[in-house]
Amino acid sequence: MDADILAELAGQLEPLLPNAAERLSPLLPDKRFREMCSEYEAGARCLKRLEQSREKATDRIEEYVQLLADLRQEMLRYIHNQPGY
């Protein structure tokens, strides 16, 4: 996962998951967690492209914002179900 996107994700999770950056790193070897991170990374990249586009696709932007919010919630549930969390 791109370090900038991982930092963005950690920042988004921080209010609900204190020390998110430190808590995410040990999960990176986990296959399911990496899959969720890859999905988040792909969505974040698409959202960034849409936001930078000259033709603002408001509906698509809203869809990606919601998709990323849903992925963060799924990741939080997954993290909270791991031993030691």
N, C-alpha and C positions, 0 to 999 in steps of 0.2 A: 504494500500500500504506500502511496506517495506520502512523504513525511508531512507536507503541508495539509493534505486532506486528513491525515490522522490527527494532526494538531487541531484542525477545525472541528473534527468529530469530538475530540476530547473536550474542547471548549463548549460545544453544544451540550455534552453530557454532564459537564462539571456541576451545574446546579442540582442535578439529581444523583450524581455519583461523585462525591468528593474525591479529589486526587485521581481524576479519571485517567489522565495520561499515564500515570504509574500503574494503574489498575488494568489498563488495556494491554500493555506490553506483554505480560505473561500469557495472555490469551491468544496472541498472534500465531503460535504453533497449532492451535486448535483448528481443525479443518472447517467446521461449521462457522466458527467465528470469522475465519478468513473469507469464507464465502459471503457472509454478511458485509464484511468490510469492502470486498470487491464490488458488491451491489451498491453500497453507499458511495464508493469512489466513482463508479460509472454514473450514478445519478447526480452527484455533485458536479462532475465535469459537464454533463449535459445542461444542468441548470446554469452553470457559469456561462456556457456558450449562448444559451437563450437570453440571458440577462445582458450580454455584451452585443447581441445582434442588433442591427439597425432597425429591424422590424420586430418590435416587441410582441411576442406571442403570449399575451397575458394568461390565457387559459392554460397553455402548456406550462408556463412558469408556475402557476398555482398548483398544477398537477405534480410537478417535480418537488415543490416545497412540501406538499402533503406526503409524497412518497418518501422523502428523506425523513420527515417527522415519524412516519410509521416504522421505517427501518431503525431509527434511534430507539423507539419504544421496544421493538423486537430485540434489539441488542441489549437493552437494559434488562429485559426479562431473562434473556439468556445469561447475562453476567450474574444476575442475582441468584440464578439457579446453580451456579458453579460452586464447588466446595471452597470454603475460605472467603467467600464474598458475602 
